[in-house]
């Protein structure tokens, strides 16, 4: 990360306590024509008000205000047919802002051409895969998801997984642990400290991995 992001992209904060650079590792972005609606829908899924309108320009505005130097950007496919267009959008966005953005692509377990989708993701220059089991409706340790984990493992790229939601049983520690055990070399980033609304359970079951 240190060599990728330029010092000039980060304004100096007035706080004497902030001595390092800030990297935002979890940024949802959407194409302008659907950004506001998609952002509101994502916020509503969690009962939260979206911070911003979901566009790339608004994300950059907010990150500049917070003196953020770099961002990991991604989006989620709710249908298989969305995968390639989303990844194309992410790739183009990252190329336009290569001094401060890294992109993780999306996959969908119901795709009829998982391998083809994945190869295009890699060819587009995206650096990993982001999956959201709760929104996509597939358990982390299900057979369809495991096919994606195997592709990522073989390619040596990391996966960012939304983890933990007390309302569902798709991404909670009980589903994550089998994946971590079965794929010890898979690089997994468990978003939200491993447990969006089940942090105590995440702490008890995921510590040590």
DRENSE-971809 format. One line per field, with one value per atom (N, C-alpha, C): residue number from 1; atom name; z, x, y. Coordinates in Angstrom, 2 decimals. Each point is the difference from the previous one (the first is absolute). Layout:
N
i <- c(NUM, ...)
at <- c(CA, ...)
zz <- c(Z, ...)
xx <- c(X, ...)
yy <- c(Y, ...)
This chain:
209
i <- c(1, 1, 1, 2, 2, 2, 3, 3, 3, 4, 4, 4, 5, 5, 5, 6, 6, 6, 7, 7, 7, 8, 8, 8, 9, 9, 9, 10, 10, 10, 11, 11, 11, 12, 12, 12, 13, 13, 13, 14, 14, 14, 15, 15, 15, 16, 16, 16, 17, 17, 17, 18, 18, 18, 19, 19, 19, 20, 20, 20, 21, 21, 21, 22, 22, 22, 23, 23, 23, 24, 24, 24, 25, 25, 25, 26, 26, 26, 27, 27, 27, 28, 28, 28, 29, 29, 29, 30, 30, 30, 31, 31, 31, 32, 32, 32, 33, 33, 33, 34, 34, 34, 35, 35, 35, 36, 36, 36, 37, 37, 37, 38, 38, 38, 39, 39, 39, 40, 40, 40, 41, 41, 41, 42, 42, 42, 43, 43, 43, 44, 44, 44, 45, 45, 45, 46, 46, 46, 47, 47, 47, 48, 48, 48, 49, 49, 49, 50, 50, 50, 51, 51, 51, 52, 52, 52, 53, 53, 53, 54, 54, 54, 55, 55, 55, 56, 56, 56, 57, 57, 57, 58, 58, 58, 59, 59, 59, 60, 60, 60, 61, 61, 61, 62, 62, 62, 63, 63, 63, 64, 64, 64, 65, 65, 65, 66, 66, 66, 67, 67, 67, 68, 68, 68, 69, 69, 69, 70, 70, 70, 71, 71, 71, 72, 72, 72, 73, 73, 73, 74, 74, 74, 75, 75, 75, 76, 76, 76, 77, 77, 77, 78, 78, 78, 79, 79, 79, 80, 80, 80, 81, 81, 81, 82, 82, 82, 83, 83, 83, 84, 84, 84, 85, 85, 85, 86, 86, 86, 87, 87, 87, 88, 88, 88, 89, 89, 89, 90, 90, 90, 91, 91, 91, 92, 92, 92, 93, 93, 93, 94, 94, 94, 95, 95, 95, 96, 96, 96, 97, 97, 97, 98, 98, 98, 99, 99, 99, 100, 100, 100, 101, 101, 101, 102, 102, 102, 103, 103, 103, 104, 104, 104, 105, 105, 105, 106, 106, 106, 107, 107, 107, 108, 108, 108, 109, 109, 109, 110, 110, 110, 111, 111, 111, 112, 112, 112, 113, 113, 113, 114, 114, 114, 115, 115, 115, 116, 116, 116, 117, 117, 117, 118, 118, 118, 119, 119, 119, 120, 120, 120, 121, 121, 121, 122, 122, 122, 123, 123, 123, 124, 124, 124, 125, 125, 125, 126, 126, 126, 127, 127, 127, 128, 128, 128, 129, 129, 129, 130, 130, 130, 131, 131, 131, 132, 132, 132, 133, 133, 133, 134, 134, 134, 135, 135, 135, 136, 136, 136, 137, 137, 137, 138, 138, 138, 139, 139, 139, 140, 140, 140, 141, 141, 141, 142, 142, 142, 143, 143, 143, 144, 144, 144, 145, 145, 145, 146, 146, 146, 147, 147, 147, 148, 148, 148, 149, 149, 149, 150, 150, 150, 151, 151, 151, 152, 152, 152, 153, 153, 153, 154, 154, 154, 155, 155, 155, 156, 156, 156, 157, 157, 157, 158, 158, 158, 159, 159, 159, 160, 160, 160, 161, 161, 161, 162, 162, 162, 163, 163, 163, 164, 164, 164, 165, 165, 165, 166, 166, 166, 167, 167, 167, 168, 168, 168, 169, 169, 169, 170, 170, 170, 171, 171, 171, 172, 172, 172, 173, 173, 173, 174, 174, 174, 175, 175, 175, 176, 176, 176, 177, 177, 177, 178, 178, 178, 179, 179, 179, 180, 180, 180, 181, 181, 181, 182, 182, 182, 183, 183, 183, 184, 184, 184, 185, 185, 185, 186, 186, 186, 187, 187, 187, 188, 188, 188, 189, 189, 189, 190, 190, 190, 191, 191, 191, 192, 192, 192, 193, 193, 193, 194, 194, 194, 195, 195, 195, 196, 196, 196, 197, 197, 197, 198, 198, 198, 199, 199, 199, 200, 200, 200, 201, 201, 201, 202, 202, 202, 203, 203, 203, 204, 204, 204, 205, 205, 205, 206, 206, 206, 207, 207, 207, 208, 208, 208, 209, 209, 209)
at <- c(N, CA, C, N, CA, C, N, CA, C, N, CA, C, N, CA, C, N, CA, C, N, CA, C, N, CA, C, N, CA, C, N, CA, C, N, CA, C, N, CA, C, N, CA, C, N, CA, C, N, CA, C, N, CA, C, N, CA, C, N, CA, C, N, CA, C, N, CA, C, N, CA, C, N, CA, C, N, CA, C, N, CA, C, N, CA, C, N, CA, C, N, CA, C, N, CA, C, N, CA, C, N, CA, C, N, CA, C, N, CA, C, N, CA, C, N, CA, C, N, CA, C, N, CA, C, N, CA, C, N, CA, C, N, CA, C, N, CA, C, N, CA, C, N, CA, C, N, CA, C, N, CA, C, N, CA, C, N, CA, C, N, CA, C, N, CA, C, N, CA, C, N, CA, C, N, CA, C, N, CA, C, N, CA, C, N, CA, C, N, CA, C, N, CA, C, N, CA, C, N, CA, C, N, CA, C, N, CA, C, N, CA, C, N, CA, C, N, CA, C, N, CA, C, N, CA, C, N, CA, C, N, CA, C, N, CA, C, N, CA, C, N, CA, C, N, CA, C, N, CA, C, N, CA, C, N, CA, C, N, CA, C, N, CA, C, N, CA, C, N, CA, C, N, CA, C, N, CA, C, N, CA, C, N, CA, C, N, CA, C, N, CA, C, N, CA, C, N, CA, C, N, CA, C, N, CA, C, N, CA, C, N, CA, C, N, CA, C, N, CA, C, N, CA, C, N, CA, C, N, CA, C, N, CA, C, N, CA, C, N, CA, C, N, CA, C, N, CA, C, N, CA, C, N, CA, C, N, CA, C, N, CA, C, N, CA, C, N, CA, C, N, CA, C, N, CA, C, N, CA, C, N, CA, C, N, CA, C, N, CA, C, N, CA, C, N, CA, C, N, CA, C, N, CA, C, N, CA, C, N, CA, C, N, CA, C, N, CA, C, N, CA, C, N, CA, C, N, CA, C, N, CA, C, N, CA, C, N, CA, C, N, CA, C, N, CA, C, N, CA, C, N, CA, C, N, CA, C, N, CA, C, N, CA, C, N, CA, C, N, CA, C, N, CA, C, N, CA, C, N, CA, C, N, CA, C, N, CA, C, N, CA, C, N, CA, C, N, CA, C, N, CA, C, N, CA, C, N, CA, C, N, CA, C, N, CA, C, N, CA, C, N, CA, C, N, CA, C, N, CA, C, N, CA, C, N, CA, C, N, CA, C, N, CA, C, N, CA, C, N, CA, C, N, CA, C, N, CA, C, N, CA, C, N, CA, C, N, CA, C, N, CA, C, N, CA, C, N, CA, C, N, CA, C, N, CA, C, N, CA, C, N, CA, C, N, CA, C, N, CA, C, N, CA, C, N, CA, C, N, CA, C, N, CA, C, N, CA, C, N, CA, C, N, CA, C, N, CA, C, N, CA, C, N, CA, C, N, CA, C, N, CA, C, N, CA, C, N, CA, C, N, CA, C, N, CA, C, N, CA, C, N, CA, C, N, CA, C, N, CA, C, N, CA, C, N, CA, C, N, CA, C, N, CA, C, N, CA, C, N, CA, C, N, CA, C, N, CA, C, N, CA, C, N, CA, C, N, CA, C, N, CA, C, N, CA, C, N, CA, C, N, CA, C, N, CA, C, N, CA, C)
zz <- c(0.00, 0.00, 0.00, 0.72, 0.20, -1.32, -0.94, -1.25, -1.01, 0.24, -0.99, 0.13, 1.20, 0.21, 0.22, -0.71, 0.03, 1.22, 0.53, 1.15, -0.32, -1.25, -0.37, 0.05, 0.05, 0.00, 1.39, 1.00, 1.38, 0.63, 0.38, 0.63, 1.45, 0.52, 1.37, 1.00, 0.95, 1.04, 1.09, 0.67, 1.07, 1.28, 0.11, 1.25, 0.17, 1.15, 0.27, 0.23, 0.21, 0.30, -1.27, -1.14, -1.26, -0.64, 0.04, -0.52, -1.25, -0.29, -1.15, -1.08, -1.03, -1.08, 0.30, -0.52, 0.21, -1.30, 0.08, -1.16, 0.34, -0.82, 0.21, -0.75, 0.76, -0.59, -0.34, -0.04, -0.26, -0.57, -1.34, -0.66, -1.10, 0.16, -1.04, -1.00, -1.28, -1.04, -1.09, -0.71, -1.04, -1.18, -1.19, -1.14, 0.32, -0.54, 0.36, -0.20, -1.05, -0.29, 1.02, 0.76, 1.01, 1.40, 0.13, 1.26, 1.18, -0.15, 1.14, 0.48, -0.95, 0.36, 0.66, -0.60, 0.54, 1.38, 0.19, 1.29, 1.07, -0.34, 0.96, 0.33, -1.00, 0.23, 0.92, -0.20, 0.86, 1.44, 0.15, 1.33, 0.65, -0.78, 0.53, 0.44, -0.66, 0.35, 1.46, 0.46, 1.36, 0.92, -0.52, 0.80, 0.26, -0.94, 0.14, -1.13, 0.22, -1.05, -0.70, -1.31, -0.76, 0.17, 0.14, 0.08, -1.40, -0.64, -1.37, -0.97, -1.28, -1.01, -0.80, 0.37, -0.66, -1.25, -0.46, -1.20, 0.34, -0.99, 0.19, 0.44, -0.65, 0.33, 1.44, 0.47, 1.37, 1.00, -0.34, 0.87, 0.15, -1.10, 0.06, 0.84, -0.15, 0.80, 1.49, 0.38, 1.42, 0.53, -0.83, 0.43, 0.14, -0.88, 0.12, 1.31, 0.36, 1.25, 1.20, -0.11, 1.11, -0.11, -0.95, -0.23, -0.28, -0.75, -0.39, -1.25, 0.02, -1.12, -1.04, 0.43, -0.91, 0.32, -1.02, 0.16, -0.70, 0.65, -0.63, -0.41, -1.30, -0.50, -0.54, 0.12, -0.46, -0.14, -0.51, -0.09, -0.01, 0.10, 0.14, -1.08, -0.65, -1.00, 0.69, -0.17, 0.56, -1.00, -1.26, -1.05, -0.82, -0.52, -0.78, -1.19, -0.64, -1.21, 0.30, 1.27, 0.36, 0.15, 0.14, 0.38, -0.93, -1.28, -0.93, -0.15, 0.01, -0.13, 1.26, 1.16, 1.25, 0.01, -0.37, 0.01, -1.03, -1.11, -1.01, 0.58, 0.66, 0.63, 1.07, 0.83, 1.04, -0.60, -1.02, -0.64, -0.61, -0.71, -0.63, 1.06, 1.11, 1.07, 0.64, 0.27, 0.62, -0.93, -1.29, -0.95, -0.03, 0.16, 0.00, 1.28, 1.07, 1.31, 0.58, -0.84, 0.40, 1.09, 0.23, 1.03, 1.40, 0.10, 1.35, 0.13, -1.06, 0.09, -0.37, 0.73, -0.33, -0.14, -0.97, -0.22, 0.22, 0.68, 0.13, -0.82, -0.85, -0.84, 0.71, -0.71, 0.55, -0.80, 0.64, -0.64, 0.49, -0.71, 0.46, -0.10, 1.09, 0.02, -1.04, -0.50, -0.95, -1.46, -0.22, -1.37, -0.75, -1.26, -0.83, -0.58, 0.22, -0.49, 1.06, 1.15, 1.09, -0.43, -0.70, -0.42, -0.94, -0.94, -0.94, 0.71, 0.93, 0.77, 0.77, 0.58, 0.82, -0.85, -1.15, -0.88, -0.46, -0.31, -0.40, 1.16, 1.21, 1.19, 0.13, -0.15, 0.11, -1.12, -1.21, -1.16, 0.12, 0.73, 0.12, 1.00, 0.70, 0.93, 1.41, 0.31, 1.36, 0.89, 1.27, 0.88, 0.92, 0.02, 0.89, -0.30, 0.88, -0.16, 1.28, -0.16, 1.14, -0.14, 1.08, 0.00, 1.20, -0.20, 1.07, 0.15, 0.79, 0.12, 0.41, 0.88, 0.48, -1.10, -0.78, -1.10, -1.16, -0.26, -1.12, 0.33, 1.29, 0.41, -0.07, 0.20, -0.01, 1.22, 0.71, 1.16, -0.44, 0.84, -0.31, -0.29, 0.73, -0.14, -0.91, -0.78, -0.92, -1.20, -0.68, -1.18, -1.08, -0.33, -1.02, 0.38, 1.27, 0.42, -0.02, 0.36, 0.04, -1.37, -1.06, -1.35, -0.21, 0.54, -0.12, 0.85, 1.22, 0.87, -0.66, -0.66, -0.66, -1.15, -0.76, -1.07, 0.56, 1.08, 0.62, 0.59, 0.63, 0.58, -1.07, -1.08, -1.09, -0.68, -0.03, -0.64, 0.97, 1.28, 1.00, 0.31, -0.14, 0.30, 1.26, 0.74, 1.24, -0.24, 1.01, -0.05, 1.19, -0.26, 1.04, 0.15, 1.18, 0.23, 1.06, -0.32, 1.06, 0.99, 1.27, 1.00, 1.17, 0.33, 1.22, -0.13, 0.30, 0.06, 0.82, 1.11, 0.91, -0.62, -1.12, -0.63, -0.95, -0.42, -1.02, 0.43, -0.81, 0.30, -1.26, -0.57, -1.21, 0.24, 0.84, 0.11, 1.44, 0.90, 1.40, 0.26, 1.14, 0.28, -0.23, 0.28, -0.21, -1.46, -0.93, -1.42, -0.44, 0.65, -0.40, 0.45, 1.19, 0.55, -0.92, -0.56, -0.90, -1.22, -0.51, -1.15, 0.39, 1.15, 0.46, 0.28, 0.50, 0.27, -1.28, -0.94, -1.23, -1.02, 0.09, -0.93, 0.80, 0.70, 0.88, -0.74, -1.30, -0.76, -0.72, 0.11, -0.59, 0.86, -0.64, 0.74, 0.13, 1.21, 0.27, 0.84, -0.47, 0.78, 0.48, 1.32, 0.56, 0.35, -0.83, 0.22, 1.33, 0.51, 1.24, 1.19, 0.10, 1.11, 0.08, -1.15, -0.04, 0.45, 0.41, 0.50, 0.10, -1.11, -0.08, 1.24, 0.42, 1.21, 0.95, -0.15, 0.90, 0.40, 0.48, 0.25, 1.10, 1.05, 1.06, -0.53, -0.81, -0.60, -0.92, -0.76, -0.89, 0.81, 1.08, 0.84, 0.56, 0.42, 0.63, -1.01, -1.24, -0.94, -1.09, -0.29, -1.10, 0.44, 1.26, 0.48, -0.11, -0.47, -0.20, -1.45, -0.87, -1.44, -0.60)
xx <- c(0.82, -0.82, 0.87, 1.10, 0.81, 0.50, 0.34, 0.57, -1.06, -1.25, -1.05, -0.60, -0.16, -0.75, 0.93, -0.26, 0.85, -0.29, 1.04, -0.17, -0.93, 0.00, -0.78, -1.49, -0.45, -1.43, -0.60, 0.82, -0.47, 0.32, -1.03, 0.24, 0.43, 0.75, 0.52, -1.11, -0.20, -1.00, 0.57, -0.89, 0.43, 0.29, -0.54, 0.16, 1.44, 0.58, 1.37, 0.07, -1.17, 0.00, 0.03, -0.36, 0.01, 1.36, 0.78, 1.36, 0.20, -0.92, 0.15, -1.02, -0.02, -0.96, -1.24, -1.13, -1.27, -0.42, -0.27, -0.49, -1.38, -0.99, -1.37, -0.17, -0.16, 0.01, -1.38, -1.01, -1.35, -0.89, 0.04, -0.76, -0.90, -1.30, -0.96, -0.14, 0.09, -0.24, -0.88, -0.69, -0.95, 0.06, -0.40, -0.10, -0.99, 0.23, -0.78, -1.50, -0.41, -1.44, -0.77, 0.70, -0.70, 0.53, 0.99, 0.73, -0.89, -0.82, -0.79, -0.98, -0.67, -0.95, 0.71, 1.13, 0.74, 0.55, 0.49, 0.55, -1.08, -1.17, -1.11, -0.46, -0.05, -0.42, 0.96, 1.30, 1.00, -0.14, -0.21, -0.22, -1.25, -1.07, -1.27, 0.12, 0.86, 0.20, 0.46, 0.73, 0.53, -0.72, -1.03, -0.69, 0.83, 0.86, 0.90, -0.23, 0.36, -0.03, 1.34, -0.01, 1.25, 0.78, 1.31, 0.88, 0.45, -0.72, 0.33, -0.99, 0.21, -0.96, 0.48, 1.14, 0.46, 0.83, 0.17, 0.79, 1.49, 0.82, 1.44, 0.42, -0.56, 0.38, -0.37, -1.13, -0.41, 0.86, 0.39, 0.91, 1.31, 0.55, 1.26, -0.16, -1.14, -0.26, 0.02, -0.69, -0.08, 1.36, 0.73, 1.31, 1.00, -0.09, 0.87, -0.26, -1.27, -0.35, 0.60, 0.12, 0.52, 1.50, 0.67, 1.44, 0.38, -0.86, 0.27, 0.87, 1.07, 0.95, -0.31, -0.57, -0.24, -1.31, -0.58, -1.30, -0.03, -0.65, -0.35, -1.46, -0.27, -1.36, -0.55, -1.31, -0.64, -1.49, -0.69, -1.45, -0.42, -1.30, -0.49, -1.02, 0.16, -0.96, -1.12, -1.24, -1.13, -0.58, 0.45, -0.40, 1.23, 0.05, 1.18, 0.30, -1.05, 0.21, 0.59, 0.09, 0.58, 1.51, 0.55, 1.41, 0.95, -0.11, 1.00, -0.12, -1.20, -0.15, 0.50, -0.25, 0.50, 1.52, 0.58, 1.47, 0.63, -0.67, 0.50, -0.02, -1.09, -0.11, 1.08, 0.22, 1.02, 1.39, 0.27, 1.32, 0.26, -0.98, 0.16, 0.20, -0.73, 0.11, 1.38, 0.49, 1.32, 1.09, -0.13, 0.99, 0.03, -1.16, -0.08, 0.56, 0.03, 0.45, 1.05, 0.94, 0.98, 0.96, 0.04, 0.90, -0.55, -1.32, -0.57, -1.07, -0.25, -1.04, 0.52, -0.47, 0.17, -1.41, -0.22, -1.34, -0.08, -1.06, -0.34, -1.26, 0.03, -1.14, -1.05, -1.09, -1.09, -0.16, -0.59, -0.36, -1.40, -0.65, -1.31, -0.04, -0.37, 0.04, -0.88, -1.03, -0.91, 0.41, 1.13, 0.46, 0.17, -0.37, 0.18, 1.41, 0.80, 1.38, 0.90, 0.11, 0.82, 1.44, 0.55, 1.39, 0.22, -0.93, 0.11, -0.11, -0.95, -0.14, 1.28, 0.57, 1.19, 1.21, 0.14, 1.12, -0.08, -1.21, -0.18, 0.30, -0.37, 0.31, 1.50, 0.74, 1.46, 0.59, -0.49, 0.52, -0.25, -1.04, -0.35, 0.87, 0.88, 0.92, -0.52, -1.16, -0.52, 0.83, 0.14, 0.99, -0.53, -1.31, -0.59, -1.48, -0.70, -1.45, -0.71, -1.10, -0.86, -1.31, -0.40, -1.27, -0.83, -1.31, -0.92, -1.05, 0.30, -0.90, -1.42, -0.18, -1.34, -0.86, 0.58, -0.75, -0.15, 1.02, -0.05, -0.77, -0.19, -0.83, 0.67, 1.31, 0.73, 0.91, -0.04, 0.86, 1.46, 0.88, 1.42, 0.57, -0.48, 0.56, -0.81, -0.93, -0.81, 0.83, -0.46, 0.73, 0.17, -1.05, 0.20, 1.08, 0.04, 1.02, 1.39, 0.07, 1.31, 0.66, -0.79, 0.58, 0.74, -0.56, 0.64, 1.25, -0.06, 1.18, 1.14, -0.32, 1.05, 0.64, -0.79, 0.55, 0.95, -0.41, 0.83, 1.28, -0.13, 1.16, 1.02, -0.48, 0.91, 0.65, -0.70, 0.55, 0.86, -0.07, 0.80, -0.49, -1.31, -0.53, -0.87, -0.09, -0.78, -1.50, -0.78, -1.44, -0.42, -0.84, -0.60, -1.44, -0.36, -1.32, -0.73, -1.21, -0.83, -0.27, 0.30, -0.14, -0.85, -0.98, -0.78, -1.26, -1.14, -1.27, -0.96, -0.44, -0.86, -1.34, -0.38, -1.30, 0.04, 1.23, 0.11, 1.01, 0.06, 0.94, 0.80, 0.60, 0.81, 1.48, 0.30, 1.39, 0.49, -0.70, 0.38, 1.18, 0.66, 1.21, -0.16, -1.17, -0.20, 0.16, -0.28, 0.20, 1.43, 0.60, 1.33, 1.08, -0.15, 1.02, 0.31, -1.01, 0.32, 0.83, -0.27, 0.77, 1.45, 0.22, 1.36, 0.76, -0.69, 0.64, 0.29, -0.95, 0.14, 0.94, 0.15, 0.87, 0.98, 0.93, 0.91, 0.89, 0.20, 0.86, -0.79, -1.33, -0.83, 0.11, 0.31, 0.10, -1.38, -0.53, -1.36, 0.03, -0.70, -0.21, -1.45, -0.19, -1.34, -0.43, -0.89, -0.42, -0.72, 0.02, -0.72, 0.50, 1.31, 0.63, -0.51, -0.41, -0.44, -1.42, -0.73, -1.35, -0.86, -0.57, -0.76, -0.85, -0.81, -0.81, 0.11, 1.06, 0.25, 1.48, 0.48, 1.43, 0.52, -0.80, 0.47, 0.20, -0.94, 0.12, 1.22, 0.22, 1.16, 1.29, 0.06, 1.18, 0.29, -1.06, 0.18, 0.37, -0.51, 0.17, 1.04, 0.29, 0.93, 1.41, 0.16, 1.35, 0.87, 1.22, 0.89, 0.20, -0.94, 0.18, 0.78)
yy <- c(-1.19, 1.19, 1.26, -0.04, 1.20, 0.57, -0.88, 0.47, 0.42, -0.40, 0.25, 1.39, 0.51, 1.22, 1.19, 1.06, 1.17, 0.86, 0.62, 0.89, 1.16, 0.45, 1.18, -0.24, -1.26, -0.28, 0.13, 0.25, 0.05, 1.34, 0.74, 1.29, -0.20, 0.97, -0.10, 0.27, -0.88, 0.22, 0.89, 0.75, 0.88, -0.76, -1.22, -0.74, -0.48, 0.31, -0.44, -1.50, -0.63, -1.43, -0.85, 0.58, -0.75, 0.16, -1.07, 0.08, -0.85, -0.91, -0.87, 0.31, -0.82, 0.15, -0.84, 0.45, -0.69, -0.67, -1.30, -0.76, -0.54, 0.35, -0.46, -1.32, -1.09, -1.34, -0.54, 0.87, -0.54, 1.10, 0.18, 1.07, -0.56, 0.18, -0.39, 1.15, -0.30, 1.01, -0.58, 0.89, -0.42, 0.98, -0.46, 0.93, 1.11, 1.18, 1.18, -0.18, -0.71, -0.08, -0.83, -0.84, -0.81, 0.25, 0.88, 0.13, 0.37, 1.03, 0.46, -1.07, -0.66, -1.05, -1.18, -0.42, -1.15, 0.31, 1.21, 0.39, 0.01, 0.53, 0.03, -1.42, -0.87, -1.39, -0.73, 0.25, -0.63, 0.50, 1.31, 0.55, -0.56, -0.10, -0.51, -1.46, -0.76, -1.41, -0.12, 1.03, 0.00, 0.99, 0.65, 0.99, 1.23, 0.35, 1.14, 0.99, 1.24, 0.99, 0.02, -0.11, -0.04, 1.29, -0.13, 1.17, 0.35, 0.90, 0.35, -0.61, 0.28, -0.46, -1.20, -0.58, -1.22, 0.19, 1.26, 0.23, 0.06, -0.19, 0.07, 1.40, 1.01, 1.38, 0.35, -0.51, 0.31, -0.76, -1.22, -0.75, 0.77, 0.47, 0.75, 1.26, 0.69, 1.20, -0.33, -1.05, -0.39, -0.44, -0.76, -0.49, 1.15, 0.98, 1.17, 0.75, 0.11, 0.67, -0.72, -1.31, -0.81, -0.26, 0.63, -0.17, -1.45, -0.68, -1.39, 0.00, -0.79, -0.03, -1.07, -1.13, -1.10, -0.69, -0.65, -0.64, -1.36, -0.95, -1.27, 0.10, -0.02, 0.18, -1.32, -0.16, -1.24, 0.22, -1.00, -0.02, -1.46, -0.26, -1.37, -0.31, -1.14, -0.46, -0.78, 0.44, -0.72, -1.00, 0.12, -0.93, -0.38, -1.23, -0.42, 0.90, 0.51, 0.81, 1.37, 0.37, 1.30, -0.05, -1.19, -0.15, 0.73, -0.24, 0.54, 1.52, 0.52, 1.46, 0.71, -0.59, 0.59, -0.01, -1.11, -0.10, 0.93, 0.19, 0.96, 1.41, 0.35, 1.32, 0.19, -1.00, 0.09, 0.15, -0.79, 0.05, 1.38, 0.53, 1.32, 1.09, -0.12, 0.99, -0.04, -1.20, -0.14, 0.52, -0.26, 0.50, 1.53, 0.62, 1.46, 0.61, -0.78, 0.49, -0.94, -0.39, -1.02, 0.47, 1.32, 0.52, -0.22, -0.31, -0.15, -1.07, -0.77, -1.04, -1.38, -0.99, -1.41, -0.57, -0.87, -0.54, -1.50, -0.43, -1.41, -0.24, -1.01, -0.31, -0.83, -0.23, -0.81, -1.29, -0.99, -1.26, -0.35, -0.93, -0.48, -1.52, -0.68, -1.47, -0.68, 0.69, -0.63, 0.23, 0.60, 0.24, -1.32, -0.01, -1.19, -0.07, 1.03, 0.03, 0.63, -0.66, 0.52, 0.21, -0.99, 0.09, 1.18, 0.19, 1.12, 1.34, 0.10, 1.23, 0.30, -1.04, 0.19, 0.40, -0.62, 0.34, 1.45, 0.47, 1.39, 0.95, -0.41, 0.79, 0.19, -1.09, 0.08, 0.85, -0.21, 0.73, 1.51, 0.37, 1.42, 0.74, -0.74, 0.63, 0.16, -0.59, 0.06, -0.92, 0.39, -0.62, -1.08, -0.19, -0.99, -0.13, -0.72, -0.23, 0.41, 0.74, 0.35, -0.77, -0.69, -0.72, 0.44, 0.02, 0.39, -1.11, -1.02, -1.15, 0.35, 0.98, 0.33, 0.61, 0.90, 0.61, -0.97, -0.80, -0.94, -1.27, -0.27, -1.13, -1.35, -0.05, -1.27, -0.07, -1.12, -0.17, -0.06, 0.57, 0.04, -1.39, -1.01, -1.34, -0.90, 0.57, -0.80, -0.43, -1.04, -0.50, 1.06, 0.80, 1.04, 1.01, 0.40, 0.95, -0.63, -1.27, -0.67, -0.02, -0.05, 0.05, 1.32, 1.07, 1.32, 0.06, -0.54, 0.00, -0.77, -1.11, -0.79, 0.77, 0.73, 0.83, 1.05, 0.65, 1.04, -0.60, -1.14, -0.67, -0.34, -0.60, -0.41, 1.18, 1.14, 1.20, 0.81, -0.32, 0.71, 1.40, 0.23, 1.33, -0.06, 1.10, 0.01, 0.16, -0.39, 0.20, 0.86, 0.98, 0.82, -0.47, -0.49, -0.57, 0.80, 0.46, 0.56, -1.13, 0.25, -1.06, 0.46, -0.83, 0.18, 0.81, -0.62, 0.72, -0.85, 0.56, -0.76, -0.39, 0.65, -0.28, -1.18, -0.39, -1.03, -1.07, -1.04, -1.08, -0.33, 1.04, -0.16, 0.28, 0.99, 0.46, 0.06, -0.66, 0.03, -0.93, 0.13, -0.79, -1.50, -0.56, -1.43, -0.39, 0.94, -0.29, 0.35, 0.98, 0.44, -0.99, -0.55, -0.89, -1.19, -0.70, -1.12, 0.41, 1.21, 0.49, 0.23, 0.63, 0.28, -1.29, -1.00, -1.29, -0.78, 0.02, -0.79, 0.65, 1.34, 0.72, 0.86, -0.63, 0.75, 1.00, -0.19, 0.91, 1.09, -0.04, 1.04, 1.26, 1.12, 1.26, 0.62, -0.02, 0.46, 1.26, 1.03, 1.21, -0.05, -0.16, -0.04, 1.42, 0.57, 1.39, 0.16, 1.21, 0.35, -0.83, -0.12, -0.74, -1.44, -0.55, -1.39, -0.24, 1.06, -0.26, 1.23, 0.45, 1.25, 0.29, -0.94, 0.20, -1.18, -0.79, -1.14, 0.00, 1.16, 0.16, -0.92, -0.24, -0.87, -1.42, -0.46, -1.33, -0.06, 1.07, 0.05, -0.06, 0.74, 0.02, -1.39, -0.69, -1.31, -1.08, 0.09, -1.10, 0.26, 1.26, 0.29, 0.35, 0.37, 0.31, -1.26, 0.20, -1.13, -0.36, 0.47, -0.23, 1.17)
